[in-house]
């Protein structure tokens, strides 16, 4: 059953940690989007601009550019291709027309009509009016107009006719026929009407070539660009339609629904990559951190607070973002090494905020990212292992200087304007001081909310005026003095193996607070009477083995950090109470007694600090009754006691190494040698009665007079 619970807990913790990171990503995305969202204006073409509007990013003047494109396309001539089949076809069709016109006349004398086809096979559908016009003519007139018309059409087709030029050709034909004065108006109209039915252009539009030429002309037009920072509208100017279109494309009009999806998509992807980087680092290098939902929750709060503060202070100045507050809090409350990764992540995020606010991916972006990377790294180095508030303030001052130097260096490289560069340097310096002040204010609040085991919290818990310690002093003084010695042993041993010595000391102070429930059942608090003499061994063992659980319940009422609770719960592991087990065996027989009934509930120590407190507790209790308290005797006793713990498997679940155990042993020997040091035996002499100072003075004066008299 324990195994199943042990497998379910990491899964639920993983899901909760993932959920918190996803929620943080969404909240942060909203904050960054809010910075990138353009300000909207209620404007229209022809209105006098009430303010100057600057382009937040590069934008094309699409309205003016399209006008230039239309002009370039209109200037491109249409390309044609010659259809050589048109001229002979038109000539043949017109020849048949004139033949039929001749056939409508009465044949001349001597001619036969054998060559004339039946009318139902004719090309032209001659109307009655047409027949009447033709009947009024003679053969010479028909032949003349035939020759002139065919010559004209042949000439026009040879010089090539386009579709657009066809009406003009017909008008010219009618004019020439009319000017000859040889043909009446009806005949001219009849011929022109039928010529228009057969005549067609032999120069056809080459659509493919024409479109290609138009595309080249369109491509040759350079788009009119408004770069970031350029004024689109100036205050007092009349707003043009081109400016309205640009503002609409930028999503800066109140009634527009235009959204630059690509920018928001890029921001979302970049922010996602930052979170993936943090997640990958935790999964690979900080697995315990990933499984600790409290730590992940704290990280999410630190990220949101940092980015939120930076987003708000952007309204004052884009260089006032106190980004190092996130690095400081991470180094102080989570882990200095992890703060390096958080620093890199925040550098990218604040870089996006800066570019979104200024609309410029240039010098200012480089300044913000470089100052973040440099000052954040400096913060981690300065705060590594140091938690004093004064050290946080000192790091803020040093970060301010670092920000100024970094800003000046970047400005010199990018050839920034000197007055602007000095202003940037001052604002970045102010951001460092502001970050330190905010960190000092937020650190205690986060420590309390997440019940963190920081050095400041441990120092607070080690105060003798803490209610639980005061209770131990008054209600279980023997346990209190025992805890003091255990604390000295545990701190020395923890420091010797690179563990948290202060945590081990404070954990030792509280490891036996469960004894406050029944203090007189524990030997160090007894004066003469021992209630175990009147108690069944199994019950006595149950009372003793319950004190870790009782201690956890009591500590939880005082909102002790989890690390302290773990030490209280684990400082005995599942060690058996051998004294009462032996008594029970003597009474019941070994075959009737289960050793598991006499074991502490556990679990065994999971951390170095808990393991050190376990060993210190065992060693201190045994050392009090040791017969041989010499240095060698103490060392042999300590090694035996620790070996017994190892043989019983009590240290199997802790990260202790053989080297750590050896260093712990040496530390214990050093401390106990000081506690149980050799003392000299004082002689049994009676202290003489103290003489009064005045009597001593009178005696001295009388003696002096006697000496003078003798002389």
Secondary structure, 3 states (H helix, E strand, C coil): CHHHHHHHHHHHHHHHHHHHHHHHHHHHHHHHHHHHCCCCECCCCCCECCCCEECCCCEECHHHHHHHHHHHHHCCCCCEEECCHHHHHHHHHHHHHHHHHHHHCCCCCCCCCCCCCCHHHCCCCCCHHHHHHHHCCCHHHHHHHHHHHHHHHHHHHHCCCECCCHHHHHHHHHHHHHHCCCCCHHHHHHHHHHHHHHCCCCEEECHHHHHHHHHHHHHCCCCCEECCCCEEECCCCECCHHHHHHHHHCCCECCCCCCCHHHHHHHHHHHHHHHHHHHHHHHHHCHHHHHCHHHHHHHHHHHHHHHHHHHHHCCCCCCCCCCHHHHHHHHHHCCHHHHHHHHHHHHHHHHHHHHHHHCCCCHHHHHHHHHHHHHHHHHHHHHCCCCCHHHHHHHHHHHHHHHHHHHHHHHHHHCCCHHHHHHHHHHHHHHHHHHHHHHHHHHHHHHHHCCCCCHHHHHHHCCCCCHHHHHHHHHCHHHHHHHHHHHHHHHHHHHHCCCCHHHHHHHHHHCCHHHHHCHHHCHHHCCCCCHHHHCCHHHHHHHHHCHHHHHHHHHHHCCCCHHHHHHHHHCCCCCECHHHHHHHHHHHCHHHCCHHHHECCCCCCCCHHHHHHHHHHHHHHHHHCCCCCCHHHHHHHHHHHHHHHHHCCCCCCCCCCHHHHHHHHHHHHHHHHHHCCCCCCCCCCCCCCCCCHHHHHHHHHHHHHHHHHHC
